[in-house]
Amino acid sequence: MPVYQLTDKLVFPPPEHADPDGLLAVGGDLSMKRLLLAYRMGLFPWYAEDTPILWWSPDPRLMLKPKDLCVSKRLARTIKQGPFKITLDQAFEDVIRECAQIKRPHQNGTWIVDEMVDAYCCLHQEGYAHSVESWQDGELVGGLYGVALGRAFFGESMFARVSDASKVAFVHLTRFLESWDFSLIDCQVTTRHLSSFGARELSRAEFLKLLKAALRYKTRRGKWEFAKEEDR
């Protein structure tokens, strides 16, 4: 399949035209309008400092329905013990920069380049991107961030400086999204870590069908926060 070269025109080719690895297009920009269009079409940017912007639509796609969340007994015990204070949208830029700095197995450098940080901070300021933070003794020790449209949450990255800090944040986010009747959490590509929470692979066609249904609902823009009884 061909890989498309984007121009300044705000348009993407159909996701079904992606190559076998999921790469669909090259170029364009990270403007808010283009990013929102991409997510609505089931696309996301993923590239490095030494490459142009690359747009992806993997097949299969890893996805979690919030109601299908699985929590191991060990993690459930940790959550019950309450070692972390969990917040929403309190330190978005700090979370994304921590995600960029954390070292990951089999990865050299980061795909969260400065251009990405600036773009997603703009999405956050406009109420589309959100973060979940894990705090311990007043220090940020874990968290994750992503984009929300309709009843779909597109997970982007997570980090942990303390064991289980990002896992606990993810569980709280998932339960929060379930309370808001969210249909799906897009996990993008398959990892054992996310699969352990109940995420499963769908074909691109299945994922796009679910996404289309989720996007029929109004987006909850603005700063998110847990209800008082959910505070940890």
Phi and psi restraints in degrees (value plus and minus 20) as a CYANA .aco file:
   2 PRO   PHI     -93.4   -53.4
   2 PRO   PSI     130.8   170.8
   3 VAL   PHI    -122.0   -82.0
   3 VAL   PSI     105.8   145.8
   4 TYR   PHI    -104.9   -64.9
   4 TYR   PSI     123.6   163.6
   5 GLN   PHI    -117.8   -77.8
   5 GLN   PSI      97.9   137.9
   6 LEU   PHI     -99.6   -59.6
   6 LEU   PSI     132.7   172.7
   7 THR   PHI    -133.9   -93.9
   7 THR   PSI    -187.9  -147.9
   8 ASP   PHI     -91.5   -51.5
   8 ASP   PSI     -35.2     4.8
   9 LYS   PHI     -86.8   -46.8
   9 LYS   PSI     115.9   155.9
  10 LEU   PHI    -102.2   -62.2
  10 LEU   PSI      61.7   101.7
  11 VAL   PHI    -176.5  -136.5
  11 VAL   PSI     127.6   167.6
  12 PHE   PHI    -143.5  -103.5
  12 PHE   PSI     131.2   171.2
  13 PRO   PHI     -90.1   -50.1
  13 PRO   PSI     144.8   184.8
  14 PRO   PHI     -79.6   -39.6
  14 PRO   PSI     119.4   159.4
  15 PRO   PHI     -75.5   -35.5
  15 PRO   PSI     -50.1   -10.1
  16 GLU   PHI     -84.9   -44.9
  16 GLU   PSI     -32.8     7.2
  17 HIS   PHI    -108.2   -68.2
  17 HIS   PSI     -17.1    22.9
  18 ALA   PHI     -82.8   -42.8
  18 ALA   PSI     133.6   173.6
  19 ASP   PHI     -95.0   -55.0
  19 ASP   PSI     154.7   194.7
  20 PRO   PHI     -77.6   -37.6
  20 PRO   PSI     -46.3    -6.3
  21 ASP   PHI    -104.1   -64.1
  21 ASP   PSI     -28.5    11.5
  22 GLY   PHI      83.6   123.6
  22 GLY   PSI     -25.9    14.1
  23 LEU   PHI     -94.3   -54.3
  23 LEU   PSI     106.9   146.9
  24 LEU   PHI    -129.4   -89.4
  24 LEU   PSI     -65.3   -25.3
  25 ALA   PHI    -170.1  -130.1
  25 ALA   PSI     140.8   180.8
  26 VAL   PHI    -148.5  -108.5
  26 VAL   PSI     120.1   160.1
  27 GLY   PHI      80.1   120.1
  27 GLY   PSI    -174.7  -134.7
  28 GLY   PHI      58.4    98.4
  28 GLY   PSI    -169.5  -129.5
  29 ASP   PHI    -167.4  -127.4
  29 ASP   PSI    -199.4  -159.4
  30 LEU   PHI    -132.0   -92.0
  30 LEU   PSI      14.8    54.8
  31 SER   PHI     -84.0   -44.0
  31 SER   PSI     137.6   177.6
  32 MET   PHI     -81.0   -41.0
  32 MET   PSI     -61.7   -21.7
  33 LYS   PHI     -82.6   -42.6
  33 LYS   PSI     -61.3   -21.3
  34 ARG   PHI     -90.0   -50.0
  34 ARG   PSI     -61.3   -21.3
  35 LEU   PHI     -82.4   -42.4
  35 LEU   PSI     -63.8   -23.8
  36 LEU   PHI     -85.9   -45.9
  36 LEU   PSI     -59.3   -19.3
  37 LEU   PHI     -82.2   -42.2
  37 LEU   PSI     -63.1   -23.1
  38 ALA   PHI     -79.2   -39.2
  38 ALA   PSI     -69.7   -29.7
  39 TYR   PHI     -83.0   -43.0
  39 TYR   PSI     -58.5   -18.5
  40 ARG   PHI     -83.7   -43.7
  40 ARG   PSI     -46.2    -6.2
  41 MET   PHI    -113.6   -73.6
  41 MET   PSI     -17.5    22.5
  42 GLY   PHI      61.0   101.0
  42 GLY   PSI       5.2    45.2
  43 LEU   PHI    -131.3   -91.3
  43 LEU   PSI     138.6   178.6
  44 PHE   PHI    -170.9  -130.9
  44 PHE   PSI     132.4   172.4
  45 PRO   PHI    -107.2   -67.2
  45 PRO   PSI     123.5   163.5
  46 TRP   PHI    -179.5  -139.5
  46 TRP   PSI      91.3   131.3
  47 TYR   PHI    -179.0  -139.0
  47 TYR   PSI    -198.2  -158.2
  48 ALA   PHI    -144.1  -104.1
  48 ALA   PSI     153.7   193.7
  49 GLU   PHI     -80.7   -40.7
  49 GLU   PSI     -51.4   -11.4
  50 ASP   PHI    -117.1   -77.1
  50 ASP   PSI      -2.9    37.1
  51 THR   PHI    -149.6  -109.6
  51 THR   PSI     139.9   179.9
  52 PRO   PHI     -89.5   -49.5
  52 PRO   PSI     153.9   193.9
  53 ILE   PHI     -86.6   -46.6
  53 ILE   PSI     109.7   149.7
  54 LEU   PHI    -135.9   -95.9
  54 LEU   PSI     116.6   156.6
  55 TRP   PHI    -135.0   -95.0
  55 TRP   PSI     113.5   153.5
  56 TRP   PHI    -145.1  -105.1
  56 TRP   PSI     129.4   169.4
  57 SER   PHI    -163.9  -123.9
  57 SER   PSI      63.9   103.9
  58 PRO   PHI     -85.9   -45.9
  58 PRO   PSI     131.7   171.7
  59 ASP   PHI    -163.6  -123.6
  59 ASP   PSI      86.2   126.2
  60 PRO   PHI    -100.0   -60.0
  60 PRO   PSI     154.1   194.1
  61 ARG   PHI    -143.4  -103.4
  61 ARG   PSI     113.7   153.7
  62 LEU   PHI    -107.1   -67.1
  62 LEU   PSI     111.1   151.1
  63 MET   PHI    -164.9  -124.9
  63 MET   PSI     123.2   163.2
  64 LEU   PHI    -142.4  -102.4
  64 LEU   PSI     107.2   147.2
  65 LYS   PHI    -103.6   -63.6
  65 LYS   PSI     105.7   145.7
  66 PRO   PHI     -70.6   -30.6
  66 PRO   PSI     -56.3   -16.3
  67 LYS   PHI     -89.0   -49.0
  67 LYS   PSI     -35.7     4.3
  68 ASP   PHI    -116.2   -76.2
  68 ASP   PSI      -8.9    31.1
  69 LEU   PHI     -76.3   -36.3
  69 LEU   PSI     112.6   152.6
  70 CYS   PHI    -132.8   -92.8
  70 CYS   PSI     110.3   150.3
  71 VAL   PHI    -142.9  -102.9
  71 VAL   PSI     102.8   142.8
  72 SER   PHI     -84.7   -44.7
  72 SER   PSI     137.8   177.8
  73 LYS   PHI     -80.9   -40.9
  73 LYS   PSI     -58.8   -18.8
  74 ARG   PHI     -84.1   -44.1
  74 ARG   PSI     -65.5   -25.5
  75 LEU   PHI     -87.8   -47.8
  75 LEU   PSI     -56.5   -16.5
  76 ALA   PHI     -80.3   -40.3
  76 ALA   PSI     -59.4   -19.4
  77 ARG   PHI     -84.3   -44.3
  77 ARG   PSI     -62.1   -22.1
  78 THR   PHI     -81.4   -41.4
  78 THR   PSI     -64.9   -24.9
  79 ILE   PHI     -81.2   -41.2
  79 ILE   PSI     -61.6   -21.6
  80 LYS   PHI     -83.6   -43.6
  80 LYS   PSI     -55.6   -15.6
  81 GLN   PHI     -89.2   -49.2
  81 GLN   PSI     -43.6    -3.6
  82 GLY   PHI      44.9    84.9
  82 GLY   PSI      31.5    71.5
  83 PRO   PHI     -95.7   -55.7
  83 PRO   PSI     -33.0     7.0
  84 PHE   PHI    -144.0  -104.0
  84 PHE   PSI     129.2   169.2
  85 LYS   PHI    -114.1   -74.1
  85 LYS   PSI     106.4   146.4
  86 ILE   PHI    -128.2   -88.2
  86 ILE   PSI     109.4   149.4
  87 THR   PHI    -150.2  -110.2
  87 THR   PSI     144.3   184.3
  88 LEU   PHI    -137.5   -97.5
  88 LEU   PSI     113.2   153.2
  89 ASP   PHI      35.8    75.8
  89 ASP   PSI      14.3    54.3
  90 GLN   PHI    -118.5   -78.5
  90 GLN   PSI     -40.6    -0.6
  91 ALA   PHI    -173.2  -133.2
  91 ALA   PSI      35.6    75.6
  92 PHE   PHI     -78.0   -38.0
  92 PHE   PSI     -71.3   -31.3
  93 GLU   PHI     -83.2   -43.2
  93 GLU   PSI     -58.9   -18.9
  94 ASP   PHI     -81.5   -41.5
  94 ASP   PSI     -61.0   -21.0
  95 VAL   PHI     -84.3   -44.3
  95 VAL   PSI     -68.5   -28.5
  96 ILE   PHI     -85.6   -45.6
  96 ILE   PSI     -54.8   -14.8
  97 ARG   PHI     -91.5   -51.5
  97 ARG   PSI     -54.6   -14.6
  98 GLU   PHI     -85.9   -45.9
  98 GLU   PSI     -60.7   -20.7
  99 CYS   PHI     -81.0   -41.0
  99 CYS   PSI     -55.1   -15.1
 100 ALA   PHI     -90.8   -50.8
 100 ALA   PSI     -51.3   -11.3
 101 GLN   PHI    -110.1   -70.1
 101 GLN   PSI     -42.1    -2.1
 102 ILE   PHI     -85.8   -45.8
 102 ILE   PSI     117.8   157.8
 103 LYS   PHI    -104.5   -64.5
 103 LYS   PSI     113.5   153.5
 104 ARG   PHI    -141.4  -101.4
 104 ARG   PSI     126.3   166.3
 105 PRO   PHI     -78.9   -38.9
 105 PRO   PSI     118.8   158.8
 106 HIS   PHI      44.7    84.7
 106 HIS   PSI       0.4    40.4
 107 GLN   PHI    -148.0  -108.0
 107 GLN   PSI     112.3   152.3
 108 ASN   PHI    -124.4   -84.4
 108 ASN   PSI     100.3   140.3
 109 GLY   PHI      57.5    97.5
 109 GLY   PSI    -181.2  -141.2
 110 THR   PHI    -156.5  -116.5
 110 THR   PSI     130.9   170.9
 111 TRP   PHI    -110.9   -70.9
 111 TRP   PSI     -29.4    10.6
 112 ILE   PHI    -109.2   -69.2
 112 ILE   PSI      55.7    95.7
 113 VAL   PHI     -95.8   -55.8
 113 VAL   PSI     149.8   189.8
 114 ASP   PHI     -76.5   -36.5
 114 ASP   PSI     -57.8   -17.8
 115 GLU   PHI     -81.0   -41.0
 115 GLU   PSI     -58.4   -18.4
 116 MET   PHI     -88.0   -48.0
 116 MET   PSI     -63.5   -23.5
 117 VAL   PHI     -77.2   -37.2
 117 VAL   PSI     -68.0   -28.0
 118 ASP   PHI     -82.2   -42.2
 118 ASP   PSI     -62.4   -22.4
 119 ALA   PHI     -85.1   -45.1
 119 ALA   PSI     -63.8   -23.8
 120 TYR   PHI     -96.3   -56.3
 120 TYR   PSI     -47.6    -7.6
 121 CYS   PHI     -85.1   -45.1
 121 CYS   PSI     -56.7   -16.7
 122 CYS   PHI     -84.7   -44.7
 122 CYS   PSI     -62.0   -22.0
 123 LEU   PHI     -81.1   -41.1
 123 LEU   PSI     -58.0   -18.0
 124 HIS   PHI     -86.1   -46.1
 124 HIS   PSI     -64.0   -24.0
 125 GLN   PHI     -81.1   -41.1
 125 GLN   PSI     -49.7    -9.7
 126 GLU   PHI    -110.9   -70.9
 126 GLU   PSI     -17.0    23.0
 127 GLY   PHI      66.3   106.3
 127 GLY   PSI      -4.7    35.3
 128 TYR   PHI    -121.0   -81.0
 128 TYR   PSI     -50.5   -10.5
 129 ALA   PHI    -125.8   -85.8
 129 ALA   PSI     124.2   164.2
 130 HIS   PHI    -158.5  -118.5
 130 HIS   PSI     134.5   174.5
 131 SER   PHI    -147.1  -107.1
 131 SER   PSI     133.7   173.7
 132 VAL   PHI    -143.0  -103.0
 132 VAL   PSI     112.2   152.2
 133 GLU   PHI    -139.1   -99.1
 133 GLU   PSI     121.8   161.8
 134 SER   PHI    -130.9   -90.9
 134 SER   PSI     105.4   145.4
 135 TRP   PHI    -136.9   -96.9
 135 TRP   PSI     125.2   165.2
 136 GLN   PHI    -160.8  -120.8
 136 GLN   PSI     100.1   140.1
 137 ASP   PHI      33.4    73.4
 137 ASP   PSI      20.0    60.0
 138 GLY   PHI      58.8    98.8
 138 GLY   PSI     -17.0    23.0
 139 GLU   PHI    -129.3   -89.3
 139 GLU   PSI     118.9   158.9
 140 LEU   PHI     -93.5   -53.5
 140 LEU   PSI      95.7   135.7
 141 VAL   PHI    -139.7   -99.7
 141 VAL   PSI     -22.4    17.6
 142 GLY   PHI    -196.5  -156.5
 142 GLY   PSI     146.8   186.8
 143 GLY   PHI     144.0   184.0
 143 GLY   PSI    -196.1  -156.1
 144 LEU   PHI    -176.5  -136.5
 144 LEU   PSI     146.3   186.3
 145 TYR   PHI    -166.0  -126.0
 145 TYR   PSI     141.5   181.5
 146 GLY   PHI    -192.2  -152.2
 146 GLY   PSI    -192.7  -152.7
 147 VAL   PHI    -139.6   -99.6
 147 VAL   PSI     119.7   159.7
 148 ALA   PHI    -139.3   -99.3
 148 ALA   PSI     108.9   148.9
 149 LEU   PHI    -158.0  -118.0
 149 LEU   PSI     111.4   151.4
 150 GLY   PHI      36.8    76.8
 150 GLY   PSI    -147.0  -107.0
 151 ARG   PHI    -131.0   -91.0
 151 ARG   PSI      14.2    54.2
 152 ALA   PHI    -140.6  -100.6
 152 ALA   PSI     115.4   155.4
 153 PHE   PHI    -136.2   -96.2
 153 PHE   PSI     105.7   145.7
 154 PHE   PHI    -122.8   -82.8
 154 PHE   PSI      81.4   121.4
 155 GLY   PHI     -90.7   -50.7
 155 GLY   PSI     115.4   155.4
 156 GLU   PHI    -128.3   -88.3
 156 GLU   PSI     -73.6   -33.6
 157 SER   PHI    -182.7  -142.7
 157 SER   PSI     141.0   181.0
 158 MET   PHI    -162.6  -122.6
 158 MET   PSI     142.7   182.7
 159 PHE   PHI    -166.3  -126.3
 159 PHE   PSI     138.7   178.7
 160 ALA   PHI    -166.8  -126.8
 160 ALA   PSI     108.4   148.4
 161 ARG   PHI    -118.8   -78.8
 161 ARG   PSI     -35.2     4.8
 162 VAL   PHI    -150.2  -110.2
 162 VAL   PSI     120.9   160.9
 163 SER   PHI     -71.5   -31.5
 163 SER   PSI     111.7   151.7
 164 ASP   PHI      55.3    95.3
 164 ASP   PSI     -20.7    19.3
 165 ALA   PHI     -82.5   -42.5
 165 ALA   PSI     -62.7   -22.7
 166 SER   PHI     -96.6   -56.6
 166 SER   PSI     -52.8   -12.8
 167 LYS   PHI     -84.1   -44.1
 167 LYS   PSI     -63.8   -23.8
 168 VAL   PHI     -84.2   -44.2
 168 VAL   PSI     -60.9   -20.9
 169 ALA   PHI     -81.3   -41.3
 169 ALA   PSI     -60.8   -20.8
 170 PHE   PHI     -85.3   -45.3
 170 PHE   PSI     -61.7   -21.7
 171 VAL   PHI     -82.8   -42.8
 171 VAL   PSI     -64.7   -24.7
 172 HIS   PHI     -83.3   -43.3
 172 HIS   PSI     -61.3   -21.3
 173 LEU   PHI     -82.3   -42.3
 173 LEU   PSI     -66.4   -26.4
 174 THR   PHI     -81.7   -41.7
 174 THR   PSI     -62.7   -22.7
 175 ARG   PHI     -86.7   -46.7
 175 ARG   PSI     -55.6   -15.6
 176 PHE   PHI     -84.4   -44.4
 176 PHE   PSI     -65.5   -25.5
 177 LEU   PHI     -85.0   -45.0
 177 LEU   PSI     -55.9   -15.9
 178 GLU   PHI     -82.7   -42.7
 178 GLU   PSI     -58.8   -18.8
 179 SER   PHI     -85.6   -45.6
 179 SER   PSI     -42.3    -2.3
 180 TRP   PHI    -118.0   -78.0
 180 TRP   PSI      -8.5    31.5
 181 ASP   PHI      42.2    82.2
 181 ASP   PSI      13.6    53.6
 182 PHE   PHI     -88.2   -48.2
 182 PHE   PSI     123.0   163.0
 183 SER   PHI    -106.1   -66.1
 183 SER   PSI     -54.5   -14.5
 184 LEU   PHI    -175.6  -135.6
 184 LEU   PSI     133.1   173.1
 185 ILE   PHI    -137.2   -97.2
 185 ILE   PSI      96.2   136.2
 186 ASP   PHI     -98.5   -58.5
 186 ASP   PSI      98.6   138.6
 187 CYS   PHI    -121.7   -81.7
 187 CYS   PSI     -18.2    21.8
 188 GLN   PHI      47.5    87.5
 188 GLN   PSI    -107.3   -67.3
 189 VAL   PHI    -135.8   -95.8
 189 VAL   PSI     134.7   174.7
 190 THR   PHI     -92.8   -52.8
 190 THR   PSI     109.7   149.7
 191 THR   PHI    -154.0  -114.0
 191 THR   PSI     130.6   170.6
 192 ARG   PHI     -83.1   -43.1
 192 ARG   PSI     -56.0   -16.0
 193 HIS   PHI     -78.1   -38.1
 193 HIS   PSI     -70.9   -30.9
 194 LEU   PHI     -94.7   -54.7
 194 LEU   PSI     -52.5   -12.5
 195 SER   PHI     -82.1   -42.1
 195 SER   PSI     -50.6   -10.6
 196 SER   PHI     -86.4   -46.4
 196 SER   PSI     -39.0     1.0
 197 PHE   PHI    -107.6   -67.6
 197 PHE   PSI     -21.3    18.7
 198 GLY   PHI      85.8   125.8
 198 GLY   PSI     -17.7    22.3
 199 ALA   PHI     -86.7   -46.7
 199 ALA   PSI     125.5   165.5
 200 ARG   PHI    -157.1  -117.1
 200 ARG   PSI     138.1   178.1
 201 GLU   PHI    -100.9   -60.9
 201 GLU   PSI     117.8   157.8
 202 LEU   PHI    -144.2  -104.2
 202 LEU   PSI     134.4   174.4
 203 SER   PHI     -87.4   -47.4
 203 SER   PSI     139.1   179.1
 204 ARG   PHI     -76.4   -36.4
 204 ARG   PSI     -63.1   -23.1
 205 ALA   PHI     -80.6   -40.6
 205 ALA   PSI     -63.5   -23.5
 206 GLU   PHI     -84.2   -44.2
 206 GLU   PSI     -64.4   -24.4
 207 PHE   PHI     -81.2   -41.2
 207 PHE   PSI     -66.3   -26.3
 208 LEU   PHI     -84.1   -44.1
 208 LEU   PSI     -53.4   -13.4
 209 LYS   PHI     -85.9   -45.9
 209 LYS   PSI     -65.6   -25.6
 210 LEU   PHI     -85.1   -45.1
 210 LEU   PSI     -58.7   -18.7
 211 LEU   PHI     -83.8   -43.8
 211 LEU   PSI     -64.3   -24.3
 212 LYS   PHI     -76.3   -36.3
 212 LYS   PSI     -62.5   -22.5
 213 ALA   PHI     -86.4   -46.4
 213 ALA   PSI     -60.5   -20.5
 214 ALA   PHI     -86.3   -46.3
 214 ALA   PSI     -50.3   -10.3
 215 LEU   PHI    -100.3   -60.3
 215 LEU   PSI     -23.8    16.2
 216 ARG   PHI     -92.5   -52.5
 216 ARG   PSI     -35.9     4.1
 217 TYR   PHI    -114.7   -74.7
 217 TYR   PSI     135.5   175.5
 218 LYS   PHI     -87.2   -47.2
 218 LYS   PSI     119.1   159.1
 219 THR   PHI     -96.8   -56.8
 219 THR   PSI     113.0   153.0
 220 ARG   PHI    -105.9   -65.9
 220 ARG   PSI      65.3   105.3
 221 ARG   PHI     -99.8   -59.8
 221 ARG   PSI     142.1   182.1
 222 GLY   PHI      84.2   124.2
 222 GLY   PSI    -194.8  -154.8
 223 LYS   PHI     -98.8   -58.8
 223 LYS   PSI     108.7   148.7
 224 TRP   PHI    -111.8   -71.8
 224 TRP   PSI     133.9   173.9
 225 GLU   PHI    -174.3  -134.3
 225 GLU   PSI     129.8   169.8
 226 PHE   PHI     -90.7   -50.7
 226 PHE   PSI     130.1   170.1
 227 ALA   PHI     -85.5   -45.5
 227 ALA   PSI     136.8   176.8
 228 LYS   PHI     -74.8   -34.8
 228 LYS   PSI     -59.9   -19.9
 229 GLU   PHI     -92.2   -52.2
 229 GLU   PSI     -32.0     8.0
 230 GLU   PHI    -114.3   -74.3
 230 GLU   PSI     -32.3     7.7
 231 ASP   PHI     -78.9   -38.9
 231 ASP   PSI     120.4   160.4
